Amino acid sequence: MSDYKLDKIDLKILKLLQLNSKITNLELSKKIGLSPAPTLERVKKLEQSGIILSYHAKVDAEKIGLKVRTFVLVSLAWQKEKALENFIEKLQKIDEVTECYIITGDADFLLKIVCKDIPNYEQLLFKKLSQIEEIERLKTLMTLSKVKKLKLLPFDYLS
């Protein structure tokens, strides 16, 4: 069902759920101008089609003591056998790596790392990341503060 066609009502639903996934079906139905039953049916179709992936709580990392966010550029030692597969397998076991992207440019991967403090990051860097033999080079980009993070995907919801 991946070729699900979105209409204006679906787009309104997607926008509203991205802004507040805790909105009740009744509130949602009022905002989009449908009764609750067809609203719920539309949400279920969006979920079943894989357009809506999940609902989750957004937790403030700093308030729970995770004060350091870094981005790390990783270059792989491609000459090593199964470098890509081995690197990805080892990376999956490091919880502090919250996101990982294959990229183009000066490195092969971009990692987002979240941890408690600088000593914890240092431990992670020297005891875990540096021990991955498939890594040829690491470059840390330390974040200072967040100036923008959108909840809403940049999409034309008026179509």
C-alpha positions in Angstrom: 0.0 0.0 0.0 3.0 2.3 -0.5 1.4 4.1 -3.4 -1.2 5.7 -1.1 -2.5 9.0 -2.6 -2.6 11.8 -0.1 -5.5 14.3 -0.4 -5.9 17.6 1.4 -7.5 16.0 4.5 -4.6 13.5 4.8 -2.2 16.4 4.6 -4.0 18.3 7.4 -3.9 15.1 9.5 -0.2 14.7 8.9 0.5 18.3 9.8 -1.6 18.2 13.0 -0.2 14.9 14.2 3.4 16.1 13.7 2.7 19.2 15.8 0.9 17.2 18.5 0.7 13.4 18.3 -1.3 13.4 21.6 -4.3 15.1 20.0 -7.4 13.1 20.5 -9.3 11.7 17.6 -12.2 13.9 18.5 -10.1 17.1 18.5 -8.4 16.0 15.2 -11.8 15.3 13.6 -13.0 18.8 14.6 -9.9 20.5 13.2 -10.1 18.7 9.8 -13.9 18.9 9.5 -14.8 15.2 9.5 -16.7 13.1 12.0 -14.5 10.9 14.3 -15.1 7.5 12.6 -13.8 8.5 9.1 -11.0 10.5 10.8 -9.8 7.4 12.7 -10.1 5.4 9.5 -7.8 7.9 7.6 -5.2 7.8 10.4 -5.2 4.0 10.3 -4.7 4.1 6.5 -1.8 6.5 7.0 -0.3 4.2 9.6 -0.9 1.0 7.5 0.6 2.6 4.4 3.8 3.4 6.3 3.5 7.2 6.0 3.0 7.5 9.8 5.8 5.5 11.2 5.3 5.9 15.0 4.2 8.0 17.9 6.6 8.8 20.7 7.5 11.1 23.5 10.1 13.7 22.8 12.3 13.8 25.8 14.5 16.8 26.7 18.0 15.3 26.8 19.5 18.0 28.9 16.8 17.7 31.6 17.7 14.0 32.1 21.4 14.7 32.3 22.5 14.2 28.7 24.3 17.5 28.1 26.7 16.7 25.3 25.7 16.4 21.7 28.3 15.9 19.0 28.4 15.0 15.4 31.3 12.8 14.3 32.6 12.4 10.8 33.8 8.9 10.1 36.0 7.7 7.3 36.2 4.0 6.8 39.3 1.9 6.1 37.7 0.4 2.9 40.7 -1.9 2.3 39.6 -4.0 5.3 37.4 -7.0 4.3 33.7 -6.4 5.0 34.5 -2.9 6.4 31.0 -1.5 5.8 29.1 -4.5 7.3 31.4 -4.8 10.3 31.4 -1.1 11.0 27.6 -0.9 10.9 27.3 -4.1 13.1 29.6 -2.6 15.8 27.9 0.8 15.6 24.5 -0.8 16.4 25.8 -1.8 19.8 26.7 1.8 20.9 23.6 3.4 22.4 25.1 6.9 22.5 25.1 6.9 18.7 21.5 8.0 18.2 21.7 8.6 14.4 24.0 7.5 11.6 24.0 8.6 8.0 26.1 7.5 5.0 27.2 10.8 3.4 29.2 12.2 0.5 32.1 14.6 0.8 35.1 14.5 3.2 33.8 11.5 5.2 31.8 8.3 4.7 29.4 8.6 7.7 28.0 11.3 10.0 27.1 10.1 13.5 25.0 12.0 16.0 26.1 11.2 19.5 24.3 12.1 22.8 26.0 11.5 26.1 26.2 12.8 29.7 29.3 15.0 29.7 32.7 15.5 28.2 34.4 12.8 30.3 31.7 10.3 29.1 32.3 11.5 25.5 36.0 11.0 25.9 35.4 7.4 27.2 33.1 6.7 24.3 35.6 8.1 21.8 38.7 6.3 23.1 37.2 3.1 24.5 34.5 2.4 21.9 34.7 4.3 18.7 38.5 4.3 18.4 38.5 0.6 19.0 36.5 -0.1 15.8 39.2 -1.2 13.5 37.2 -0.4 10.4 37.5 3.3 11.2 40.4 5.1 9.5 39.6 8.6 10.7 37.3 10.4 13.2 36.5 14.1 13.4 34.4 15.4 16.2 32.1 18.4 15.7 31.0 19.6 19.1 27.6 21.4 19.3 27.4 24.5 21.4 23.6 25.2 21.3 20.6 24.4 19.2 19.2 27.3 17.2 16.6 25.4 15.1 14.9 22.1 15.2 11.5 21.6 13.4 8.9 19.1 14.4 7.1 19.6 11.1 8.6 18.2 7.9 9.0 20.9 5.2 6.2 19.9 2.9 3.3 21.7 1.2 0.4 20.7 3.4 -2.0 22.9 1.4 -2.0 20.7 -1.7 
